[in-house]
Amino acid sequence: MDAEREARIAEVAARAQPVWAESHDGGALQDFLKGIGCDGVDAVMVTRQVVGCSLGEAQEMFFTAPCRSAELAFHNAFMEGLERSQGDV
């Protein structure tokens, strides 16, 4: 990860820390991140940093948040397509 992205993730994590500290609610954290335009891999990395969890746990928190239902649907459709394409080879 380049230095600029690391700095951006650290800055967003600092802004998100009070949200997590107040509720320890992954959905609330994702709502906050989505509201400030932090999506995708950056949101997962911020979640990992704020919560202090593993990458897998941060991904799960991201994909199971109600506000991330569109991302989950895309991820599932993409993975299903990959699995189908493996059968076509």
N, C-alpha and C positions, 0 to 999 in steps of 0.2 A: 504494500500500500504506500502511495507517495505521501510526502510530508504534508501537502496541502489537504489531502483527504483526511489524514490522521488528525490534523488541527481542527478541521470542520467537525469531525465526529466527537472530538473532545469538547468542543464548544457546545454542541447540541447536548451531549451527555451532561454537562454542567447545568444547562437549562432544564433538563428533564429530571435531574436528581430530586428536586423538591416534590415533583409529582409522585415519584416512586416512594419517597420517604413518607409522604402523607398517607398513602393508601396501600402500598404493596400490592397493587392491582395491575396485572398485566394489560387488561383491557383499557384501563385509564391511561396507562403509559402509552399504549399504541394510539389511542385517541389524540393525546397531546402531540405525539410525533407526527401523525398524519396531518393534524391541524397546522403544524408549522412547515409542512412540505417535506418531511423526512420520511422517505419510502424505501422499499427494496432492501438491498444489502446494507445500505447506510443505517436504516432503522434496526436491522438485526444487530449490526455492530454496536450501535448506541445502546440497544437493549442489553446486550452482553456486558457492556462496560458499566451501565447503571445498576443492573441487577446483580452483577458479579456471578454470572452463571456460564455454563458451557455454550458453545456454538449451537449445539442441538437444542438445548433448552431455550435459547433465544429465538431460534427459528420456530419452535413450537409456540412460543408466546406470540410471535408475530402472526403466524398463520391461523391461530385459533381465536384471535381477537375479532369480535364482531365487525369492527370497522375495516378489517382486512379481508372480508369475504370475497371481494373481486380478485384479490391477489391469490387467495387459496383456490378459487375456481380456475384461474389461469394456470397455476402450478399443476393442479390435478389434470387438466386437459392436456397440458404439455407432456406430463409424465405418461399419461395414457397413450398419447401419440408416439412417444419414444418406444414404449413397450410394444405397440402394434408394429412399428417399423422394424423391430428386432425379429419379429416373426416373418417379415417379408424378405429377409436377407437370404 
